[in-house]
């Protein structure tokens, strides 16, 4: 049963991402700022840092699967989130192997992940013609507010999931041996 916890949490986060806009104050929603919830990606960063081992890629597999779910449910183009999340989480997995696992590494990888993923999504949407936002507007009105909001969510998750993911990872290793 414990193997189902992580996919269930990710599934709940996919659903909650669609409701995230309702949680924001009307002043922000009606303003020129665009805040995109990357809650699945935030949890994938936790999986990368605290659950995956040096030779496991659970976070990358989950990134592709749940990125595809986001594409199917919320976007009109398949593969944008799947590719972006999969690629970004793979890079985070490689970077994590170079660094010690702690809170500051989590924050650093979170910032890198949110910026890379959102930028890749912006580039793909620009190429396809879905968005025509100029670079300066994208940076000030979408990337920075999105980064700030998702970092707050990443910090919110810390006391809830850090110890659980470490424990689940240790249990996974014990079962494998």
N, C-alpha and C positions, 0 to 999 in steps of 0.2 A: 504493500500500500504506500509506503514511503516513497517509492519511485514515482508515484503519480503526483506527489505534492508540487514539484517544480512545474510540470506542464499545466497543472490546474491553476497555479498562481499566474503563470504566463497567460493562460486563457482568460482569467478574470481581468488581468491588466489590459488585454486587447479590448475587452468589452468596456472597461472603464475609460479607456482613451477616448472613446466616442462620446462619453458623457462629460469629459473634462471641461469642455467649453462652458457647460452649465454651472460649473463650480467657480468660475471667474466672476468678479464684479462686472456689472454692466458697463462701467466707465472704460474698462480695459477691452471688453468685447466690442464695443461700439467705436473704439479709437482706431487709429491707423496701424496699431501694432498687431502683429500676427504671432500668436503663441501656439506652437505645435507640441502636443504632448508626445514625448518619446518614453513613456513609462515602461514599455516592454524592453526597450534598449537599456534603460536604467537598471532593470532587474537582470538583464543579460550581463551587464558589467559586474554586478554582484556575483553572478554565477562564474564568470571568468576569473575573478579575483579570489573568491572564497570556496568555490566548489570544484572547479577544474584543477586537475593536477598537471604536471609538466607534459605528460603524454596522453592526456584526454582532451577531447574537443566537444564535450556536451554543449557548451555555450554556442559554438559555431553551428551545430546541428539545430539547436533550438532557434537560433537567429534566422536560419533559412526557413524553417517551418513556420514560425510565427510571423516573420516578415511577409511570407506568402499569405497568411491569414489576414494580415492588415491590408495587403493589396486587394484581396478578394472582397473584404468587407467594406473598406473605406475609400479605395481609389478606383479609378477607371482603367488603370494601366497595370497589368500584371508584371511583377518582377522588380519594380522600383525599390520598394522597401525590402523585399527578399534579398536582392543583390546588395543594397546599401548596408543593411544590418549584418548580413553574412560576412561581407568584406570587412566592415569595421570591427566586428567582434573577433574575426580571425587576426586582424592587426593587434587588437587589444590582448588577445591570447599570447601572441608572440612578444609583445612589450612586457606583459606581466611576468614572463619567464626571465626577464632581465632585471626585474625589480623585486624588492622585498614586499610581501603582502602586508599592508597596513592601511590605515585610514587615509593618509595623504596620497598614497598610490591610487587608492580607490577614487579620490577626488580628481587627481590628474588624469587617470584613464577615463573618468566620466566626462570631463571637459573635452578631451580629445575625441571621445566617441560621439558626443552630441554635436560637436562642430563638424567632424568628418561626415557623419550620417546626414545631417541637415544640408550640408554643402553638396554632397553627392545627389541627394534628392532634388535640390534646387537646380543643379546642372542638368540632370536628366529631364526634369520638367521643362527647363528652358530649351533643350534640344528638341523635344517633342512639340513645343509650342503651347504648353499648358500655362506657363507663366512668362510674363515679359517684364518682370521687375528688374530694374537696373541694379547694379552691384551695390551702390551706396544705400539705396532703399532696402535691399535685401539685408545688408549688414546691420543697419540701424533699426529697422522695423520688424525684422523677422529673426535673424540669427541671435542677436544679443538678448532680446526678451525670451526667446525659446531656450537659450542656454541658461539664463537665470532661473526660469521656472523649473526646468528639468533638474538643475542642481539642487534646488530646494526639495524636490521630490526624492532625489538620490539621498540627501541628508535625512529626510523623513524615514526612509527605509532602513537606515543604518542600525538603529537599536532593535528593530524588529527581526531582521534577517541575517545579520552577520554570524551570530553564534549558531543559529539553526543550520545555515549552509555549511559551516565548518563541520558541525556534527554529522550532517547528512553525507558529506564527503568522506569523513572517516568511516562511517558505516558502509558506504559504497566500497571503500578500499578493503574493509574487513570481509565483506561478502565476496570480493574478487579473489582474496587469498585463500 
